[in-house]
């Protein structure tokens, strides 16, 4: 969803729903400013690095790479 789609969706909210949205957004914005949503802000690259590290430590990455090589040979 891009910003224009979000804007359009917001303009279609009822006044009651818009009020609830404002309240939620203020709370969400406060959490972002307080750094409480760091996991949500983590970049895809950081997530992949973490995943690679966890797979590597368990031998999962090696197994996955071997499976990919076998598949490419077929």
N, C-alpha and C positions, 0 to 999 in steps of 0.2 A: 504494500500500500504506500503510495507516495503522498506528499504533503497536500497536493490538490484534492486527492480523494478523501483525505482526513478532513480538510476544510469543508468539503461538500457534505460529508457525513454529519459534521457538527452543526451545519446550518439546518439540517433536517431534524434535529432533536427537538422534542417538546420542551417547553420551559422547565418542566419538572426534571426531565432527563438532563437538560443543560445544567441545571443547578447541581445535580448529583455529579455530573462530569467535572464541573468546576471544583467541587470539594475534593474529588479523587485526584484531580490534576495538581491541586495545591499540596496535597499530602505527598504525592509522587515527586513533585519538584523539591519538596523539603528533604525527602530521603536522598535524592540525587545530590543535592547540595551538601548534605551531611556525610556523603560517601557511603551510605548504607546499601547502595545498589551496585557496588563494584563488580560483583559477579555478572550482572546484566551488562555492564559496560565493557567487560573484558572482550578484547578483540578476537576475531576468529583465529588469527595467527597465534595468539597466546593460548587459546583453547587447544589448538592442534599441537602446539609444543608440549602442553601438559599431557595430552592424550598419548603422544609419541613416547614421552618419558614413562608413562605408566605401562604402556605396551612393551616397551623395550625392557623394562625391569622384570617383566614376567615372561619374556620370550615371545610374546604375542606379536610384536612387530616383525620379528624374523619369520615366524610362521606365516603371517599375512603376506609378506613379501615373497616367500617361497611359493605360496598358493597363486599369487598374481603371475609369477614367472611361468609356472606350469600352465596356467590358463592361456598365457600369450603364446606358448609353444603349440597349443592345440590347433 
